[in-house]
């Protein structure tokens, strides 16, 4: 399966509405174990209405997704309409369930509005099961670290965040909210001769190439008319160099999308309350 997160909500800028809450402080000690979907995209176990289910951890998804089965388990009849757009501009209209209770380890959260959709319809032939997709809206107003090599998701405390960021490099980001303020994703600033281009950080995208909008391709030294993947090199911050192949796509609603093929080399810390982010080389 490729670009699963692009089937949910690729985002344009807006401001937040309500946010989820934790009923007890989350500790940085140990973190939560991450699995992988087909060896690449991170997954984690989410408990919904007593059911432990595998979810994709999708930083580019924008808004958390639950399956119709889980909607029934939380006694929700999906209602209304949440409008979002795939990064290629295709409109999506999905019903939602509000204040969905979930459990991550021993901490309880409520998702303000989870859209209801069976993401297995997008998963290709004989996929491992997924009951939903957990997006950054689940962690609004918190700081998290994704450790792809160590297979951990850490909910940072103020103390652990201060320690972790001492030896990491900060990168410029924007918090992006759409879908009536319900969605949350992060875009990182990529230097160009004209200023910063803003490219989405997307752990749900397992494409082997970084996606770049045709409109900014020349500013990144990329031929906008080429069909084959092309190399890219851009310095995001001290020691953080965006490298790999890119493919140019017309009609993107964002400057670009950076998937897990690049992100898995880094421990990524996102302070979703203050709009800050740090990268450090991934390690066990």
Secondary structure per residue as TSV (DSSP state, phi and psi in degrees):
chain	resnum	aa	ss	phi	psi
A	1	X	-	360.0	139.8
A	2	X	-	-126.9	145.3
A	3	X	-	55.2	43.6
A	4	X	G	-60.2	-37.9
A	5	X	G	-67.3	-25.4
A	6	X	G	-71.2	-8.8
A	7	X	G	-84.3	-7.5
A	8	X	S	-100.5	-112.1
A	9	X	-	-126.1	107.0
A	10	X	B	-84.1	137.0
A	11	X	-	-111.1	152.7
A	12	X	-	-121.2	162.5
A	13	X	-	-70.1	136.0
A	14	X	-	-156.4	-174.4
A	15	X	-	-112.0	163.3
A	16	X	-	-73.6	153.1
A	17	X	-	-104.4	-129.0
A	18	X	-	-73.7	162.7
A	19	X	-	-129.5	157.5
A	20	X	-	-71.3	164.6
A	21	X	-	-134.8	153.2
A	22	X	-	-102.5	137.7
A	23	X	S	-82.3	-13.6
A	24	X	S	-145.3	150.5
A	25	X	-	-59.5	135.6
A	26	X	-	-86.4	136.3
A	27	X	-	-96.5	146.0
A	28	X	-	-76.2	-16.4
A	29	X	S	-62.2	125.7
A	30	X	S	82.3	-49.3
A	31	X	-	75.1	-177.0
A	32	X	E	-106.6	140.0
A	33	X	E	-71.9	135.2
A	34	X	-	-107.4	140.3
A	35	X	E	-102.6	-165.1
A	36	X	E	-137.0	148.2
A	37	X	E	-95.6	114.4
A	38	X	T	52.9	37.4
A	39	X	T	77.1	8.6
A	40	X	T	-135.0	-70.1
A	41	X	E	-72.5	136.8
A	42	X	E	-70.8	145.5
A	43	X	E	-131.0	161.9
A	44	X	E	-149.2	162.0
A	45	X	E	-88.8	125.6
A	46	X	E	-119.3	133.3
A	47	X	E	-99.3	121.4
A	48	X	E	-125.8	119.4
A	49	X	T	51.8	41.4
A	50	X	T	82.4	-3.0
A	51	X	E	-99.7	120.3
A	52	X	E	-83.2	120.3
A	53	X	E	-134.7	146.4
A	54	X	E	-78.9	131.0
A	55	X	E	-121.7	145.3
A	56	X	E	-69.9	140.9
A	57	X	E	-99.2	105.1
A	58	X	-	-122.6	97.0
A	59	X	T	-69.6	-17.4
A	60	X	T	-97.9	-0.7
A	61	X	S	-73.5	-28.6
A	62	X	-	86.1	-51.5
A	63	X	S	-138.3	139.7
A	64	X	-	-66.0	141.5
A	65	X	E	-116.1	137.6
A	66	X	E	-123.9	154.4
A	67	X	-	-76.0	160.5
A	68	X	H	-56.8	-33.9
A	69	X	H	-63.3	-43.2
A	70	X	H	-70.3	-32.2
A	71	X	H	-59.3	-41.4
A	72	X	H	-65.8	-36.7
A	73	X	H	-64.9	-30.0
A	74	X	T	-96.3	14.4
A	75	X	T	59.1	42.2
A	76	X	-	-111.2	130.7
A	77	X	-	-96.0	108.4
A	78	X	-	-53.3	140.3
A	79	X	E	-143.1	168.3
A	80	X	E	66.3	-159.3
A	81	X	E	-152.7	122.1
A	82	X	E	-105.7	124.3
A	83	X	E	-101.4	127.8
A	84	X	E	-138.9	177.6
A	85	X	E	-136.8	133.2
A	86	X	-	-64.8	158.8
A	87	X	T	-66.2	-14.8
A	88	X	T	-89.5	4.1
A	89	X	S	98.9	-6.3
A	90	X	-	-68.1	130.2
A	91	X	E	-80.2	140.6
A	92	X	E	-124.2	135.1
A	93	X	E	-122.7	117.4
A	94	X	E	-135.7	143.9
A	95	X	E	-75.4	167.6
A	96	X	E	-137.4	162.5
A	97	X	E	-119.9	137.4
A	98	X	E	-101.1	150.2
A	99	X	E	50.6	53.5
A	100	X	E	-78.9	120.6
A	101	X	E	-81.0	131.4
A	102	X	E	-132.7	160.4
A	103	X	E	-126.1	124.9
A	104	X	E	-117.0	112.8
A	105	X	T	52.2	-119.8
A	106	X	T	-104.5	13.4
A	107	X	E	-110.4	132.3
A	108	X	E	-95.1	137.6
A	109	X	E	-129.0	161.4
A	110	X	E	-126.8	127.5
A	111	X	E	-85.1	121.4
A	112	X	E	-53.8	-44.2
A	113	X	E	-155.3	112.4
A	114	X	E	-100.0	132.0
A	115	X	E	-78.9	152.2
A	116	X	E	-108.0	118.5
A	117	X	-	-164.5	142.1
A	118	X	-	-88.9	98.3
A	119	X	G	-70.8	-12.2
A	120	X	G	-66.7	-17.2
A	121	X	G	-65.0	-17.2
A	122	X	G	-105.1	1.9
A	123	X	S	-90.8	1.7
A	124	X	-	79.5	-159.9
A	125	X	T	-85.0	132.0
A	126	X	T	47.4	54.7
A	127	X	-	-82.2	156.8
A	128	X	-	-63.4	152.3
A	129	X	-	-71.9	143.1
A	130	X	-	-135.6	133.8
A	131	X	-	-99.4	-2.4
A	132	X	E	170.3	-168.9
A	133	X	E	-141.0	124.5
A	134	X	E	-96.6	118.5
A	135	X	-	-103.4	-178.9
A	136	X	G	-69.6	-15.5
A	137	X	G	-60.1	-23.5
A	138	X	G	-69.1	-20.2
A	139	X	G	-119.8	19.8
A	140	X	T	-55.9	140.9
A	141	X	T	70.7	12.3
A	142	X	S	-122.0	169.6
A	143	X	E	-113.5	131.9
A	144	X	E	-130.6	156.3
A	145	X	E	-127.5	130.4
A	146	X	E	-102.9	122.0
A	147	X	E	-114.4	92.7
A	148	X	T	-65.4	-38.1
A	149	X	T	-74.7	-42.1
A	150	X	T	-79.2	-7.7
A	151	X	T	57.3	53.9
A	152	X	E	-136.4	147.0
A	153	X	E	-117.2	123.2
A	154	X	E	-113.0	127.4
A	155	X	E	-90.0	113.2
A	156	X	E	-79.9	142.5
A	157	X	-	-88.7	171.1
A	158	X	H	-59.1	-40.3
A	159	X	H	-68.8	-45.6
A	160	X	H	-68.5	-32.2
A	161	X	H	-65.8	-41.9
A	162	X	H	-62.6	-41.1
A	163	X	H	-67.7	-45.8
A	164	X	H	-63.4	-40.2
A	165	X	H	-79.4	-8.8
A	166	X	T	-62.4	-34.4
A	167	X	T	-113.4	20.6
A	168	X	S	-114.9	161.4
A	169	X	E	-101.6	127.1
A	170	X	E	-79.4	139.4
A	171	X	E	-120.0	149.0
A	172	X	-	-73.9	133.4
A	173	X	E	-136.3	165.6
A	174	X	E	-126.6	141.3
A	175	X	E	-86.5	131.0
A	176	X	E	-118.3	126.4
A	177	X	-	-130.7	135.8
A	178	X	-	-143.9	-159.4
A	179	X	T	52.4	52.7
A	180	X	T	61.3	32.3
A	181	X	T	82.5	4.5
A	182	X	T	-84.7	-31.5
A	183	X	-	-84.8	157.0
A	184	X	-	-147.9	124.3
A	185	X	E	-142.0	176.6
A	186	X	E	-128.2	134.1
A	187	X	E	-116.8	142.8
A	188	X	E	-107.3	144.0
A	189	X	E	-78.6	124.5
A	190	X	E	-113.3	117.8
A	191	X	E	-63.7	137.8
A	192	X	E	-135.8	166.9
A	193	X	T	-60.3	-19.6
A	194	X	T	-97.7	-9.5
A	195	X	E	136.9	-168.7
A	196	X	E	-81.2	128.5
A	197	X	E	-89.1	151.0
A	198	X	E	-116.9	114.5
A	199	X	E	-118.7	135.1
A	200	X	E	-71.5	138.3
A	201	X	E	-90.0	118.3
A	202	X	E	-135.7	91.9
A	203	X	T	-69.4	-14.2
A	204	X	T	-85.1	-3.0
A	205	X	-	-104.0	114.2
A	206	X	-	-102.9	16.7
A	207	X	-	-60.4	143.9
A	208	X	S	-73.6	-12.0
A	209	X	S	-118.9	149.2
A	210	X	E	-75.5	138.2
A	211	X	E	-96.8	132.7
A	212	X	E	-129.9	138.4
A	213	X	E	-68.8	142.2
A	214	X	H	-59.6	-30.8
A	215	X	H	-68.4	-27.5
A	216	X	H	-108.6	-2.3
A	217	X	H	-52.4	-46.6
A	218	X	G	-60.7	-31.0
A	219	X	G	-71.5	-15.5
A	220	X	G	-104.2	11.4
A	221	X	T	73.7	26.6
A	222	X	-	-115.1	135.6
A	223	X	-	-72.0	115.1
A	224	X	T	-68.0	-17.9
A	225	X	T	-98.2	-4.5
A	226	X	-	-72.3	142.3
A	227	X	-	-90.9	-31.6
A	228	X	S	-83.2	153.7
A	229	X	-	-59.0	146.4
A	230	X	E	-127.4	153.2
A	231	X	E	-74.7	153.3
A	232	X	E	-136.5	148.5
A	233	X	E	-147.2	119.5
A	234	X	E	-144.6	135.2
A	235	X	E	-90.2	114.3
A	236	X	E	-82.3	-36.3
A	237	X	E	-167.1	176.3
A	238	X	T	-55.7	117.6
A	239	X	T	80.7	-1.9
A	240	X	E	-112.5	102.5
A	241	X	E	-115.3	121.9
A	242	X	E	-79.5	110.8
A	243	X	E	-131.2	163.0
A	244	X	E	133.8	-168.9
A	245	X	E	-95.6	149.0
A	246	X	E	-123.2	153.5
A	247	X	E	-124.2	142.0
A	248	X	E	-93.6	131.5
A	249	X	E	-127.2	129.7
A	250	X	T	-81.2	148.7
A	251	X	T	80.5	13.0
A	252	X	-	-63.9	147.7
A	253	X	S	-95.4	11.8
A	254	X	S	-143.5	169.4
A	255	X	S	-71.8	-30.0
A	256	X	E	177.7	177.7
A	257	X	E	-142.5	126.1
A	258	X	E	-110.1	116.3
A	259	X	E	-94.8	-173.4
A	260	X	H	-67.7	-22.5
A	261	X	H	-58.6	-37.3
A	262	X	H	-86.7	-43.4
A	263	X	H	-66.6	-24.8
A	264	X	T	-67.0	-12.1
A	265	X	T	-83.2	-2.0
A	266	X	E	-131.7	144.9
A	267	X	E	-83.2	124.2
A	268	X	E	-114.4	118.8
A	269	X	E	-107.4	125.9
A	270	X	E	-120.9	116.7
A	271	X	E	-93.5	96.9
A	272	X	T	-81.8	-6.8
A	273	X	T	-85.6	-39.9
A	274	X	T	-108.0	-0.5
A	275	X	T	68.5	47.3
A	276	X	E	-129.9	156.1
A	277	X	E	-149.4	150.2
A	278	X	E	-136.6	147.3
A	279	X	E	-118.2	143.4
A	280	X	E	-141.7	147.6
A	281	X	E	-54.7	135.4
A	282	X	-	-68.2	141.5
A	283	X	-	-152.0	165.5
A	284	X	-	-75.3	360.0
